[in-house]
Amino acid sequence: MPRALDIMSNGTPAVAALAVVGGVGTVTGVGTTQAGAALLSCANNLLITASGATAFILPSNAGIGDSCLVYNTTATTALIYPPSGSKIGNNATDGSSSCPINISVTYRRYTAAIWGQVFV
């Protein structure tokens, strides 16, 4: 079965891709910086982190108004980065947001360069 990101890579908007796929994806962190971070989908993401492998990045092809839910199930805080040239809340452009252990966070794209976050 295709993943939402697979469908989105063909130009399908995230909302439509999620309607087709749905579900929860497990994503393992990569490194600690924005460059090379593990790509998240605009869906439900179960994060797996370990020391030195905590970085995730929101999808650059997300549409305005799209949301990305993450849940950090591990004992290491996850670093969530916006797409290059964007920012999350009051963080610096290209700066990370922390997703603490055992916490859910919803990220929503408000403009091409601004994402908001809500801790659940």
Backbone as a ProteinNet text record, in pm:
[ID]
protein_1_A
[PRIMARY]
MPRALDIMSNGTPAVAALAVVGGVGTVTGVGTTQAGAALLSCANNLLITASGATAFILPSNAGIGDSCLVYNTTATTALIYPPSGSKIGNNATDGSSSCPINISVTYRRYTAAIWGQVFV
[TERTIARY]
84.4	0	89	58.5	141.9	127.3	232.1	229.8	181.3	135.4	88.9	197.6	324.1	433.4	454.7	433.3	446.7	343.7	221.6	114.8	141	187.4	214.8	329.6	422.9	536.4	492.6	372.1	318	235.3	240.3	168.9	32.3	-8.7	-137.8	-128.3	-223.5	-220.4	-223.2	-161.9	-150.8	-286.8	-386.7	-518.4	-577.2	-563.6	-615.3	-537.4	-405.8	-322.9	-360.8	-385.8	-424.3	-560.7	-649.7	-781.3	-770.1	-670.2	-649.9	-580.2	-478.2	-393.5	-432.8	-441.2	-473	-369	-405.9	-318.1	-210.5	-119.4	-9.3	120.7	216.4	347	451.4	539.9	650.7	771.7	834.1	948.3	1062.2	1180.7	1298.3	1382.4	1421.5	1501	1634.6	1687.7	1817.7	1898.1	2011.5	2099.4	2034.6	2090.9	2038.7	2022.2	2036.8	2027	1918	1885.1	1783.4	1828	1955.1	2007.1	2008.4	1935.9	1933	1835	1754.4	1656.5	1553.4	1493.5	1392.2	1266.9	1215.4	1098.6	969.8	889.3	757.8	652.8	540.6	428.1	327.9	238.3	130.1	20.2	43.3	-49.2	-17	-31.7	-2.4	131.2	226.9	363.8	401.4	443.8	494.2	645.6	704.3	847.1	928.6	1039.2	1135.9	1266.8	1316.3	1440.4	1542.3	1666	1775.7	1882.5	1974.6	2082.1	2151.5	2159	2223.9	2135.8	2011.6	1918.6	1782.2	1774.7	1654.6	1586.8	1640.7	1591.2	1486.9	1381.7	1273.5	1244.9	1193.2	1162.4	1021.2	950.4	815	822.6	722	727.4	717.1	805.4	805	687	629	517.2	380.9	379.4	252.3	181.8	52	-26.2	-56.7	-93.6	-136.2	-258.4	-254.7	-363.9	-345.1	-247.1	-221.4	-164.5	-199.4	-149.3	-66.8	25.1	114.2	117.4	65.2	61.8	178.4	251.7	361.8	342	387.2	385.4	520.6	591.2	724.4	709.8	735.9	716.1	840.7	953	1079.1	1129.1	1241.7	1294.8	1391.3	1391.3	1478	1392.1	1410.3	1335.1	1363.7	1258	1271.9	1287	1366	1382.6	1304.9	1208.1	1125.8	1168.9	1210.9	1256.3	1152	1140.7	1054.4	1130	1060.2	1131	1227.3	1330.9	1432.1	1367.6	1408.6	1356.5	1230.2	1181.7	1059.3	1092.3	989.4	1008.8	884.1	903.2	794	771.1	651.7	619.4	718.5	768.1	862.2	1007.4	1031.6	1169.1	1232.1	1363.6	1436.3	1405.9	1422.6	1410	1505.9	1457.5	1531.2	1564.9	1511	1536.4	1441.3	1483.8	1402.9	1305.2	1203.8	1108.1	1124.9	1114.4	1130.8	997	996.6	880.9	925.5	882.1	925.2	879.7	936.3	900.4	754.6	689.5	550.1	454.2	477.9	393.6	354.9	232.9	187.5	191.6	232.2	233.5	172.6	84.9	30.9	96.9	152.8	213.6	119.9	91.8	3.3	74	65.6	127.9	30.2	70.9	-15.4	19.1	146.2	190.3	303.3	357.5	468.4	588.6	602.6	720.5	692.1	564.9	532.4	447.9	495.9	424.7	391.3	276.7	240.9	247.2	244.2	246.9	152.1	88.1	0.2	37.4	73.6	105.1	-25.5	-39.8	-163.3	-144.4
-117.9	0	124.2	224.6	345.5	427.8	502.8	598.2	732.5	817.4	950.8	1026	1015.3	1085.9	1034.5	904.3	849	912.1	924.8	984	1132.7	1201.8	1345.3	1374.3	1280	1303.2	1314.3	1269.5	1280.6	1406.8	1497.7	1623.9	1627.5	1517.7	1515	1594.4	1683.7	1759.4	1666.1	1710.1	1627.8	1581	1669.2	1633	1517.3	1521.6	1413.9	1284.5	1296.2	1177.1	1109.9	1188.8	1133.2	1066.7	1122	1061.2	922.2	904	774.2	677.4	724	635.8	628.9	744.2	746.6	671.7	627.8	546.6	625.3	549.2	605.4	553	643.3	602.8	612	513.6	516	573.2	675.7	742.5	743.5	702.2	699.9	824.1	892	1013.6	987.9	1093.5	1086.8	1208.9	1187.5	1296.4	1393.5	1515.1	1617.7	1753.9	1758.9	1886.2	1881.5	1998	2007.3	1933	1944.4	1876.7	1726	1653.5	1507.8	1452.9	1538.5	1491.8	1401.4	1312.4	1219.9	1297.3	1272.2	1342.7	1290	1381.9	1348.6	1363	1295.7	1313.7	1406.2	1462.3	1539.7	1441.6	1370.6	1268.5	1243.8	1121.5	1079.5	1009	1065.4	1013.9	967.9	843.7	787.4	799.3	882.5	910.5	810.6	767.2	681.3	758.9	784	858.7	776.5	815.3	757.5	865.2	849.3	947	965.7	1090	1119.2	1097.1	1053.6	1030.6	1086.3	1219.5	1283.5	1381.4	1401.9	1507.7	1458.2	1540.5	1516.7	1649.2	1643	1765.8	1758.6	1869.8	1879	1883.8	1832	1824.7	1960.8	1986.1	2113.5	2123.6	2010	2012.7	2015.3	2039.9	2052.8	2179.4	2172.1	2288.3	2379.9	2502.3	2595.6	2535.5	2528.1	2469.1	2322.1	2256.8	2115.6	2100.3	1990.5	1960.2	1832.9	1825.9	1711.9	1676.8	1561.3	1519	1425.9	1452.8	1366	1322.7	1201.2	1150.4	1087	1139.3	1089.4	979.9	857.3	742.3	702.2	767.1	720.7	812.1	775.9	847.5	959.7	1001.4	1110.2	1215.2	1341.3	1450.2	1454.3	1472.8	1482.8	1628.7	1652.2	1785.8	1790.4	1880.2	1894.8	2022.5	2008.6	2122.6	2157.8	2286	2325.6	2302.7	2307.9	2304.1	2422.9	2410.5	2515.5	2649.3	2753.6	2887.7	2919.1	2822.8	2841.7	2845.2	2872.4	2868.1	2811.9	2763.1	2709.5	2806.2	2864.9	2958.3	3072.5	3098.9	3208.8	3166.8	3044.7	2999	3072.1	3069	3129.4	3053.7	3120.3	3053.4	2935.4	2819.9	2693.7	2636.8	2695.6	2646.2	2533.5	2449.2	2334.2	2367.5	2282.8	2282.5	2148.3	2146.5	2020.7	1951.7	1821.1	1737.7	1647.7	1680.5	1603.1	1457.6	1377.2	1234.6	1218.5	1119.9	1085.6	1202.1	1285	1401.7	1401.2	1446.2	1467.2	1616.2	1648.3	1787.3	1790.8	1886.9	1909.2	2033.2	2019.6	2130.8	2165.1	2293.8	2336.9	2444.6	2431.9	2530.7	2644.9	2765.5	2883.3	2967	2973.9	3042.5	2958.3	3001.9	2927.5	2919.3	3015.5	3020	3007.8	2991.2	2986.5	2863.1	2787.3	2674.6	2708	2665.2	2679.5	2542	2541	2413.8	2417.7	2304.9	2290.5	2160.4	2169.3	2049	1988	1857.7	1787.8	1707.1
0	0	0	-79.2	-84.2	42.4	72.8	183.7	131.1	223.9	184.2	109.1	155	86.9	-54.8	-75.9	-210.6	-303.5	-254.6	-334.9	-356.2	-251.6	-261.5	-357.5	-372	-461.2	-607	-636.6	-772.4	-791.1	-692.6	-704.5	-638.7	-577.4	-509.1	-379.5	-351.8	-226.1	-104.9	4.2	125	175.6	175.7	226.9	146.7	16.2	-68.2	-46.2	-32.7	-9.7	121.4	223.9	353.1	347.3	267.8	253.3	192	106.1	41.7	135.6	208.1	286.9	433.7	500.4	642.8	724.2	844.4	926.3	998.2	1060.7	1136.6	1079.5	1056.4	1006	1116	1123	1217.5	1146.7	1208.3	1147.3	1248.7	1206	1292.2	1266.7	1374.6	1363.8	1295.8	1231.4	1164.1	1207	1269.1	1308.2	1404.7	1411	1502.7	1435.5	1302.3	1231.8	1125.3	1072.2	967.4	841.4	807.5	688.5	712.4	632.2	643.5	744.7	809.3	907.6	840.8	919.3	867.2	828.2	709.3	657.2	719.6	770.3	824.1	715.4	733.7	642	709.1	632.8	692.8	727.4	832.2	879.7	1025.7	1066.6	1202	1203.9	1278.5	1280.4	1420	1431.8	1555.6	1549.5	1637.3	1630.4	1711.6	1654.4	1721.5	1726.8	1848.2	1864.1	1941.8	1930.5	2007.7	2016.9	2107.1	2120.7	1986.4	1940.3	1813.2	1691.3	1712	1600.9	1640.3	1646.2	1699.4	1604.1	1484.5	1396.6	1296.1	1281.8	1186.9	1117.6	994.4	921.6	864.3	877.5	822.7	670.1	601.8	455.5	387.5	293.7	221.1	124.9	87.5	-6.6	62.6	194.1	265.4	219	209.3	168.9	286.1	256.9	360.9	429.7	561.8	638.6	670.3	608.2	637.8	778.2	843.4	976.6	975	1068.2	1082.6	1231.6	1269.4	1408.6	1436.3	1544.3	1583.9	1728.5	1759.2	1895.9	1921.9	2021.3	2056	2161.5	2123.4	2210.9	2288	2262.8	2318.6	2429.9	2490.1	2606.1	2569.1	2443.8	2398.2	2328.8	2364.2	2301.3	2151.5	2073.1	1927.5	1887.3	1783.6	1725.9	1595.5	1587.8	1468.5	1397.4	1272.8	1192.5	1087.7	1054.2	943	812	699.9	572	563.7	485.5	471.2	437.2	509.9	487	564.9	644.8	723.7	872.1	952.9	1097.2	1163.7	1286.6	1367.3	1482.8	1489.3	1596.8	1604.2	1725.5	1747.1	1730.5	1688.5	1668.4	1550	1545.7	1434.1	1305	1192.4	1062.9	1060.1	1018.1	1012.1	1149.8	1257.3	1393.1	1429.8	1522.2	1561.9	1673.7	1683	1792.2	1862.2	1993.5	2066.9	2086.5	2068.2	2099.8	2215.4	2338	2454.6	2448.7	2535.9	2540.9	2583.8	2523.5	2553.6	2536.5	2438.5	2410	2262.1	2234.4	2096.9	2066.3	1944.7	1899.1	1758.9	1736.6	1603	1544.9	1425.2	1351.8	1237.3	1218.7	1109.2	1029.2	896.6	807.9	784.7	825.2	811	688.7	654.7	533.5	475.3	363.3	303.3	396.5	488.3	573.6	722.8	761.4	903.6	937	1035.8	1093	1238.8	1285.8	1426.8	1491.9	1624.2	1696.1	1814.6	1842	1956.5	2026.5	2154.3	2231.5	2279	2255.9	2290	2416.3
[MASK]
++++++++++++++++++++++++++++++++++++++++++++++++++++++++++++++++++++++++++++++++++++++++++++++++++++++++++++++++++++++++

